[in-house]
Amino acid sequence: MADPQERRVFELPVRVYIEDTDAGGIVFHAKYLHYMERARTEWVRSCGVGLRAGLTENISYVVQRMAIHYSVPARLDDQLLVTAEPDAFGRVWMDFKQRVLRAEDRTLLCEADVRVACVALDSGRPRRLPENMQALLRSNVQTTE
């Protein structure tokens, strides 16, 4: 049986395109945020939760805070792996640990701790995570109990 810790980490392959880079072929720092957003979204989708359905229920998700550290730059044409690992959650928020790795040698390029809040789409006010998202997080966040 696979280690439960390994099953929690979702990996999304991404290639660096010219639109992602500066004139020197190095990935612009804000592009890492795009890569991480895609990985979180694809993690949710891979677990069978449709985000579009949430929109019809007045649910949206917004990044509330992020701590990010850049280690090594990604470059034009690099193949990357962008991870999304749910780490903790509360009534209206969920935390993720995320990494961007160079695929060929798994060199750590960037890592971040991200808090995503659930909000009412019409007002922007915090709202409780929907039950399907809570269940998903319960089954993917390792508890210390």
C-alpha positions as CSV (number, residue, x, y, z in Angstrom):
1,M,0.0,0.0,0.0
2,A,1.2,3.5,-0.8
3,D,2.4,5.8,2.0
4,P,-0.6,8.1,2.9
5,Q,1.8,11.1,2.9
6,E,2.7,10.5,-0.8
7,R,-1.0,10.3,-1.8
8,R,-1.6,13.8,-0.5
9,V,0.8,15.5,-2.9
10,F,-0.6,16.4,-6.3
11,E,1.8,17.1,-9.1
12,L,1.0,19.1,-12.3
13,P,3.5,19.1,-15.1
14,V,4.1,22.5,-16.7
15,R,6.4,23.7,-19.5
16,V,7.9,27.1,-19.4
17,Y,6.9,29.1,-22.5
18,I,8.4,32.4,-23.8
19,E,5.4,34.3,-22.4
20,D,6.4,33.2,-18.9
21,T,9.9,34.7,-19.1
22,D,11.7,38.0,-19.1
23,A,14.1,39.0,-21.9
24,G,16.8,36.8,-20.5
25,G,14.7,33.6,-20.6
26,I,14.1,33.5,-16.8
27,V,10.6,32.9,-15.5
28,F,9.1,36.1,-14.2
29,H,8.4,35.8,-10.4
30,A,4.6,36.3,-10.7
31,K,4.3,33.4,-13.1
32,Y,5.0,31.0,-10.2
33,L,1.7,32.2,-8.7
34,H,-0.1,31.2,-11.9
35,Y,1.5,27.8,-11.9
36,M,0.5,27.3,-8.2
37,E,-3.1,28.4,-8.9
38,R,-3.4,25.9,-11.7
39,A,-2.0,23.1,-9.5
40,R,-4.5,23.8,-6.7
41,T,-7.4,24.0,-9.2
42,E,-6.3,20.7,-10.9
43,W,-6.0,19.0,-7.5
44,V,-9.6,19.9,-6.7
45,R,-10.7,18.8,-10.2
46,S,-8.8,15.5,-9.9
47,C,-10.7,14.8,-6.7
48,G,-14.0,15.1,-8.5
49,V,-15.0,18.5,-7.2
50,G,-16.3,20.9,-9.9
51,L,-15.5,24.5,-9.3
52,R,-18.0,25.8,-11.8
53,A,-20.8,24.2,-9.7
54,G,-19.6,26.3,-6.8
55,L,-20.1,29.5,-8.8
56,T,-23.8,28.6,-9.2
57,E,-24.0,28.2,-5.4
58,N,-22.4,31.6,-4.7
59,I,-19.1,30.1,-3.7
60,S,-15.7,31.4,-4.6
61,Y,-12.1,30.8,-3.4
62,V,-9.5,33.6,-2.9
63,V,-5.9,33.5,-1.8
64,Q,-5.9,35.2,1.6
65,R,-2.2,35.0,2.2
66,M,1.0,33.5,0.8
67,A,4.6,33.2,2.0
68,I,6.9,32.4,-0.9
69,H,10.6,31.7,-1.3
70,Y,12.4,31.6,-4.6
71,S,15.5,29.3,-4.6
72,V,16.6,28.7,-8.2
73,P,15.2,30.3,-11.4
74,A,13.2,28.3,-14.0
75,R,14.1,29.0,-17.6
76,L,12.6,28.9,-21.0
77,D,11.6,25.4,-22.1
78,D,12.1,23.8,-18.6
79,Q,9.7,21.1,-17.7
80,L,8.4,21.7,-14.2
81,L,6.4,19.8,-11.6
82,V,4.1,22.1,-9.6
83,T,2.7,20.5,-6.4
84,A,-0.3,21.1,-4.3
85,E,-0.5,19.5,-0.9
86,P,-3.4,20.3,1.4
87,D,-1.9,20.9,4.9
88,A,-4.7,22.2,7.2
89,F,-8.2,23.6,7.1
90,G,-10.7,25.5,9.2
91,R,-14.3,26.5,8.9
92,V,-13.7,29.0,6.1
93,W,-10.1,28.4,4.9
94,M,-7.6,25.8,3.7
95,D,-3.9,25.8,3.7
96,F,-1.6,24.3,1.0
97,K,2.1,23.7,0.8
98,Q,3.2,24.1,-2.7
99,R,6.5,23.6,-4.6
100,V,7.8,24.2,-8.1
101,L,10.4,21.6,-9.1
102,R,12.5,21.2,-12.2
103,A,11.1,17.9,-13.5
104,E,14.4,16.3,-14.8
105,D,16.2,16.4,-11.4
106,R,13.5,17.5,-9.0
107,T,15.5,20.6,-8.0
108,L,13.4,22.9,-5.8
109,L,12.9,26.2,-7.6
110,C,10.2,27.8,-5.5
111,E,8.0,26.9,-2.5
112,A,5.1,28.6,-0.8
113,D,2.6,28.3,2.0
114,V,-0.8,29.4,0.7
115,R,-4.0,30.1,2.6
116,V,-7.2,30.0,0.5
117,A,-10.4,31.4,1.9
118,C,-14.0,30.5,0.9
119,V,-16.1,33.6,0.2
120,A,-19.6,34.4,-1.0
121,L,-19.2,35.3,-4.6
122,D,-21.8,38.2,-4.4
123,S,-20.4,39.9,-1.3
124,G,-16.8,38.7,-0.9
125,R,-17.6,37.9,2.7
126,P,-16.2,34.7,4.3
127,R,-18.5,31.7,4.2
128,R,-18.2,28.1,5.4
129,L,-16.4,25.6,3.2
130,P,-19.0,23.5,1.4
131,E,-19.4,20.0,2.8
132,N,-17.9,18.3,-0.3
133,M,-14.7,20.4,0.2
134,Q,-14.6,19.7,3.9
135,A,-14.9,16.0,3.2
136,L,-12.1,16.1,0.6
137,L,-9.9,18.0,3.0
138,R,-10.6,15.6,5.9
139,S,-9.5,12.7,3.7
140,N,-6.3,14.4,2.5
141,V,-5.0,16.4,5.5
142,Q,-2.9,14.3,7.8
143,T,-4.1,14.8,11.4
144,T,-2.0,14.3,14.5
145,E,-4.8,12.6,16.4
